[in-house]
């Protein structure tokens, strides 16, 4: 709230001061007086257009009227509101401020309604996308548990196989629910991220340890900067992004034998890339890969669990909250996911998703 007020005041002062000095230039250098009112009316229009609400536009209209009356109309450097042209200028600028502020407020309200409709659409899409995917492992868990309870003739190997299946499906459901909760919290606008400078080496070590617990046999090739690099971020959320992307390759890349995580130091940013040499994705799906729609059977190598769209939409929301953008592109063989984080700490220590 405070930052918004300061921003609006800065806009108001900057535009009015600019209008004043341009008017002085017109009057003293070019001997032009008749366009001063038009210039201040345009300044009021810009202020009403770029600030929030009605207050700043109306204030600028009154200040502009006083400036024109005092500095640019006879008698100079004195107020005189008996001249009709001064009253007309005041009425015109106040009217411009009211109309422009009303129009701007209406447009912002329409944008807010549109954004809310998009969130509702996203929630409905997510529910449709996960309904079948959650039902399948739950059915498997229920069937295996029922067999273990009712069938005493199962061999130890059969029992172990069923328990391993129950554990795998349970782990997958836990990750699915975590991603769904993240999407719901982000979508509701209640998640705040607090950025703190984190060493890239420590972040990647933590990610690899967690990833290895889930996929101990999967090797990850690491390529990191030689020097220690600190990046302002929420480490928990960025770790979730990296784990989701690595897991996406394991579950959906098909037959692949190479998974690489690269971190590249640029001038004022750090680039993260996760690349595999698997099956890639159909080209027509790249544009909707991060919007939660991608999760049907088409284009996925794994036909059992299709939560790619949910995990990737979580990644996109987290990176967006950090001021970045995530992209994906097919390579000659496989796919590479890429996102960038700034190494410069923002003025605001907290951002809201």
C-alpha positions as CSV (number, residue, x, y, z in Angstrom):
1,X,0.0,0.0,0.0
2,X,2.8,2.4,1.0
3,X,4.8,1.6,-2.2
4,X,1.7,2.2,-4.3
5,X,1.1,5.6,-2.8
6,X,4.7,6.6,-3.3
7,X,4.6,5.4,-6.9
8,X,1.4,7.4,-7.6
9,X,2.9,10.6,-6.0
10,X,6.1,10.2,-8.0
11,X,4.1,9.9,-11.2
12,X,2.0,13.0,-10.3
13,X,4.9,15.2,-9.4
14,X,7.1,14.1,-12.3
15,X,4.4,14.7,-15.0
16,X,3.3,18.1,-13.5
17,X,6.9,19.3,-13.1
18,X,7.6,18.3,-16.7
19,X,4.4,20.1,-17.9
20,X,5.4,23.2,-16.0
21,X,8.9,23.4,-17.4
22,X,7.7,22.7,-21.0
23,X,5.1,25.5,-20.6
24,X,7.9,27.9,-19.3
25,X,9.9,26.9,-22.4
26,X,7.0,27.6,-24.7
27,X,6.3,30.9,-23.1
28,X,9.8,32.3,-22.8
29,X,11.7,30.8,-25.7
30,X,9.0,30.4,-28.3
31,X,6.6,33.1,-27.0
32,X,3.7,30.6,-27.1
33,X,0.9,31.0,-24.5
34,X,-2.2,29.5,-26.0
35,X,-1.1,25.9,-25.7
36,X,-0.3,25.9,-22.0
37,X,-3.8,24.9,-20.9
38,X,-3.8,22.1,-23.5
39,X,-0.4,20.8,-22.2
40,X,-1.6,20.8,-18.6
41,X,-4.8,19.1,-19.6
42,X,-2.7,16.4,-21.3
43,X,-0.7,16.1,-18.1
44,X,-3.8,15.6,-16.1
45,X,-4.9,12.9,-18.6
46,X,-1.6,11.0,-18.2
47,X,-1.8,11.2,-14.5
48,X,-5.3,9.9,-14.4
49,X,-4.4,7.1,-16.8
50,X,-1.3,5.9,-14.9
51,X,-2.4,6.2,-11.3
52,X,-4.9,4.3,-9.2
53,X,-8.3,5.7,-8.4
54,X,-9.7,9.2,-8.8
55,X,-7.7,11.1,-6.1
56,X,-4.4,11.8,-8.0
57,X,-6.2,12.9,-11.2
58,X,-8.4,15.4,-9.3
59,X,-5.4,16.7,-7.3
60,X,-3.4,17.2,-10.5
61,X,-6.3,19.0,-12.1
62,X,-6.5,21.5,-9.2
63,X,-2.7,21.9,-9.1
64,X,-2.6,22.4,-12.9
65,X,-5.4,25.0,-12.7
66,X,-3.5,26.9,-10.0
67,X,-0.2,26.7,-12.0
68,X,-1.9,28.1,-15.1
69,X,-3.7,30.8,-13.2
70,X,-0.6,31.9,-11.3
71,X,2.3,31.6,-13.8
72,X,0.9,31.6,-17.3
73,X,-2.1,34.0,-17.3
74,X,-2.4,37.7,-16.7
75,X,-1.9,39.1,-14.1
76,X,1.2,37.0,-13.8
77,X,2.3,35.6,-10.4
78,X,-1.1,36.3,-8.8
79,X,-4.3,34.4,-8.6
80,X,-7.3,35.7,-10.4
81,X,-10.3,33.4,-10.9
82,X,-12.7,36.1,-12.2
83,X,-11.4,35.5,-15.8
84,X,-13.7,33.1,-17.6
85,X,-10.9,31.3,-19.4
86,X,-9.4,30.2,-16.1
87,X,-12.7,28.8,-14.8
88,X,-13.2,27.0,-18.1
89,X,-9.7,25.5,-17.9
90,X,-10.3,24.2,-14.3
91,X,-13.7,22.7,-15.3
92,X,-12.1,21.0,-18.4
93,X,-9.2,19.5,-16.5
94,X,-11.3,18.2,-13.6
95,X,-13.7,16.7,-16.1
96,X,-10.8,15.0,-17.9
97,X,-9.5,13.7,-14.6
98,X,-12.9,12.2,-13.6
99,X,-13.6,10.6,-17.0
100,X,-10.1,9.2,-17.4
101,X,-10.0,7.9,-13.9
102,X,-13.4,6.3,-14.3
103,X,-12.5,4.7,-17.5
104,X,-9.2,3.4,-16.1
105,X,-10.9,2.0,-13.0
106,X,-13.4,0.2,-15.1
107,X,-10.7,-1.3,-17.3
108,X,-8.8,-2.5,-14.3
109,X,-12.0,-4.1,-12.8
110,X,-12.6,-5.9,-16.1
111,X,-9.0,-7.2,-16.1
112,X,-9.5,-8.4,-12.5
113,X,-12.7,-10.2,-13.5
114,X,-11.0,-11.7,-16.5
115,X,-8.1,-12.9,-14.3
116,X,-10.6,-14.5,-11.8
117,X,-12.4,-16.2,-14.6
118,X,-9.0,-17.6,-15.8
119,X,-8.3,-18.9,-12.3
120,X,-11.8,-20.6,-12.2
121,X,-11.1,-22.1,-15.5
122,X,-7.7,-23.3,-14.4
123,X,-9.2,-25.0,-11.3
124,X,-11.8,-26.8,-13.4
125,X,-9.2,-27.9,-15.8
126,X,-7.0,-29.3,-13.0
127,X,-9.9,-31.2,-11.5
128,X,-10.6,-32.8,-14.9
129,X,-7.0,-33.5,-15.5
130,X,-6.3,-35.3,-12.2
131,X,-9.6,-37.1,-11.7
132,X,-8.7,-40.2,-13.8
133,X,-5.0,-40.1,-12.8
134,X,-5.7,-40.2,-9.1
135,X,-8.4,-42.9,-9.5
136,X,-6.0,-45.3,-11.1
137,X,-3.3,-45.6,-8.3
138,X,-6.0,-45.5,-5.6
139,X,-7.7,-48.5,-7.3
140,X,-4.3,-50.3,-7.5
141,X,-3.5,-49.6,-3.8
142,X,-7.0,-50.7,-2.7
143,X,-6.8,-53.9,-4.8
144,X,-3.3,-54.8,-3.5
145,X,-4.2,-54.1,0.1
146,X,-7.4,-56.2,-0.2
147,X,-5.4,-59.1,-1.7
148,X,-2.8,-58.9,1.1
149,X,-5.5,-59.1,3.7
150,X,-7.7,-61.8,2.2
151,X,-5.3,-64.1,0.5
152,X,-3.0,-65.9,2.9
153,X,-1.6,-68.1,0.2
154,X,0.5,-65.4,-1.4
155,X,4.2,-66.1,-1.5
156,X,6.7,-63.8,0.1
157,X,7.8,-62.6,-3.3
158,X,4.3,-61.8,-4.3
159,X,3.6,-59.9,-1.1
160,X,6.8,-57.9,-1.5
161,X,5.9,-57.0,-5.0
162,X,2.5,-55.8,-4.0
163,X,4.0,-53.7,-1.1
164,X,6.5,-52.1,-3.4
165,X,3.7,-51.2,-5.8
166,X,1.6,-49.8,-2.9
167,X,4.7,-47.7,-1.8
168,X,5.3,-46.4,-5.4
169,X,1.7,-45.4,-5.9
170,X,1.5,-43.8,-2.5
171,X,4.7,-41.8,-3.2
172,X,3.2,-40.7,-6.5
173,X,-0.1,-39.7,-4.9
174,X,1.8,-37.7,-2.2
175,X,3.7,-35.7,-4.9
176,X,0.5,-35.2,-6.9
177,X,-1.3,-33.8,-3.8
178,X,1.7,-31.6,-3.0
179,X,1.6,-30.1,-6.5
180,X,-2.1,-29.7,-6.3
181,X,-1.9,-27.8,-3.0
182,X,0.8,-25.6,-4.5
183,X,-1.3,-24.8,-7.5
184,X,-4.3,-24.0,-5.2
185,X,-2.3,-21.8,-2.9
186,X,-0.6,-19.9,-5.8
187,X,-3.9,-19.6,-7.6
188,X,-5.5,-18.1,-4.5
189,X,-2.8,-15.4,-4.3
190,X,-2.0,-16.2,-0.7
191,X,1.6,-17.4,-1.1
192,X,4.4,-15.0,-0.3
193,X,8.0,-15.6,-1.1
194,X,10.8,-14.3,0.9
195,X,14.0,-14.1,-1.1
196,X,17.3,-14.7,0.6
197,X,20.7,-15.1,-1.1
198,X,21.4,-18.8,-1.5
199,X,24.6,-20.5,-2.8
200,X,23.9,-22.4,-6.0
201,X,26.2,-25.3,-4.9
202,X,24.2,-25.8,-1.7
203,X,20.9,-25.6,-3.5
204,X,21.9,-28.2,-6.1
205,X,23.3,-30.6,-3.5
206,X,20.0,-30.4,-1.6
207,X,18.0,-31.1,-4.8
208,X,20.2,-34.0,-5.8
209,X,19.9,-35.6,-2.3
210,X,16.1,-35.4,-2.4
211,X,16.0,-36.6,-6.0
212,X,18.2,-39.6,-5.3
213,X,16.0,-40.7,-2.5
214,X,13.1,-41.1,-5.0
215,X,15.2,-42.4,-7.9
216,X,18.4,-43.9,-6.5
217,X,19.4,-45.6,-9.8
218,X,19.0,-42.4,-11.9
219,X,22.3,-40.6,-12.6
220,X,22.3,-36.8,-13.0
221,X,25.1,-35.1,-14.8
222,X,25.9,-31.8,-13.1
223,X,27.5,-28.8,-14.8
224,X,27.9,-25.9,-12.3
225,X,29.9,-22.6,-12.2
226,X,33.4,-22.8,-10.9
227,X,32.9,-19.8,-8.6
228,X,30.4,-19.6,-5.7
229,X,27.3,-17.8,-6.9
230,X,24.6,-16.5,-4.7
231,X,21.1,-16.0,-6.0
232,X,18.1,-14.3,-4.1
233,X,15.3,-16.9,-4.0
234,X,13.0,-19.0,-1.9
235,X,15.1,-22.2,-1.8
236,X,12.2,-24.4,-0.9
237,X,10.2,-23.4,-4.0
238,X,13.1,-23.4,-6.4
239,X,14.1,-26.9,-5.1
240,X,10.5,-28.0,-5.9
241,X,10.9,-26.6,-9.4
242,X,14.2,-28.5,-10.0
243,X,12.9,-31.7,-8.6
244,X,9.7,-31.5,-10.6
245,X,11.7,-31.0,-13.8
246,X,14.1,-33.8,-13.1
247,X,11.2,-36.1,-12.2
248,X,9.4,-35.1,-15.3
249,X,12.2,-36.5,-17.4
250,X,12.3,-39.8,-15.5
251,X,8.5,-40.3,-15.8
252,X,7.8,-39.0,-19.3
253,X,11.0,-39.0,-21.3
254,X,10.7,-42.6,-22.4
255,X,13.9,-44.4,-23.2
256,X,16.8,-42.1,-22.3
257,X,20.2,-42.6,-20.9
258,X,21.3,-39.0,-20.2
259,X,19.9,-36.5,-17.7
260,X,21.8,-33.3,-17.2
261,X,21.4,-30.3,-14.8
262,X,23.3,-27.2,-15.9
263,X,23.7,-23.9,-14.1
264,X,25.2,-21.1,-16.1
265,X,26.3,-17.8,-14.7
266,X,25.5,-14.8,-16.9
267,X,26.2,-11.1,-16.4
268,X,23.3,-10.3,-14.0
269,X,21.5,-13.6,-13.9
270,X,21.8,-17.4,-13.5
271,X,20.4,-19.8,-16.1
272,X,19.1,-23.3,-15.0
273,X,18.7,-26.0,-17.7
274,X,17.5,-29.6,-17.3
275,X,18.0,-31.6,-20.4
276,X,17.4,-35.3,-21.3
277,X,17.8,-37.3,-24.6
278,X,14.4,-38.9,-24.4
279,X,11.4,-38.8,-26.7
280,X,10.7,-35.0,-26.4
281,X,7.2,-33.6,-26.8
282,X,5.1,-32.9,-29.9
283,X,5.8,-29.5,-31.2
284,X,2.1,-28.4,-31.0
285,X,2.1,-29.0,-27.2
286,X,5.0,-26.7,-26.3
287,X,2.8,-23.6,-26.0
288,X,0.4,-25.2,-23.5
289,X,3.0,-27.2,-21.6
290,X,2.9,-25.0,-18.5
291,X,-0.8,-24.1,-18.3
292,X,-2.1,-27.3,-16.6
293,X,-3.8,-28.6,-19.8
294,X,-0.9,-30.9,-20.7
295,X,-1.6,-34.2,-18.9
296,X,-3.6,-36.4,-21.2
297,X,-2.3,-39.6,-22.7
298,X,-1.1,-37.9,-25.9
299,X,2.5,-37.1,-26.1
300,X,3.6,-38.8,-22.9
301,X,5.8,-41.9,-22.8
302,X,4.5,-43.1,-19.5
303,X,0.9,-44.2,-19.8
304,X,0.3,-44.9,-16.1
305,X,0.7,-41.5,-14.4
306,X,0.1,-38.3,-16.3
307,X,0.7,-35.5,-13.8
308,X,3.2,-33.6,-16.0
309,X,0.9,-30.7,-16.6
310,X,0.2,-30.1,-12.9
311,X,3.9,-30.3,-11.9
312,X,4.9,-28.0,-14.8
313,X,2.2,-25.5,-14.1
314,X,3.5,-25.3,-10.5
315,X,7.0,-24.7,-11.9
316,X,5.8,-21.9,-14.1
317,X,3.9,-20.2,-11.3
318,X,6.9,-20.3,-8.9
319,X,9.3,-19.0,-11.6
320,X,6.9,-16.2,-12.5
321,X,6.7,-15.2,-8.8
322,X,10.5,-14.9,-8.8
323,X,10.3,-12.5,-11.8
324,X,11.4,-15.0,-14.4
325,X,10.0,-17.2,-17.1
326,X,10.3,-20.9,-17.8
327,X,10.6,-22.3,-21.3
328,X,10.9,-25.7,-23.0
329,X,12.2,-26.7,-26.4
330,X,12.9,-29.9,-28.2
331,X,16.5,-30.7,-29.1
332,X,17.8,-33.1,-31.7
333,X,17.0,-35.8,-29.3
334,X,15.1,-35.0,-26.1
335,X,14.0,-31.8,-24.5
336,X,15.5,-29.0,-22.4
337,X,13.8,-27.0,-19.8
338,X,15.2,-23.5,-19.0
339,X,14.5,-20.8,-16.5
340,X,16.5,-17.7,-15.4
341,X,16.8,-16.1,-12.0
342,X,18.3,-12.6,-11.4
343,X,21.3,-12.4,-9.1
344,X,20.3,-8.9,-8.1
345,X,18.2,-8.6,-5.0
346,X,15.0,-6.7,-5.6
347,X,14.0,-3.7,-3.6
348,X,11.0,-5.5,-2.2
349,X,12.1,-8.4,0.0
350,X,8.8,-10.0,-0.4
351,X,6.7,-10.7,-3.5
352,X,3.3,-12.1,-3.6
353,X,2.4,-14.9,-6.1
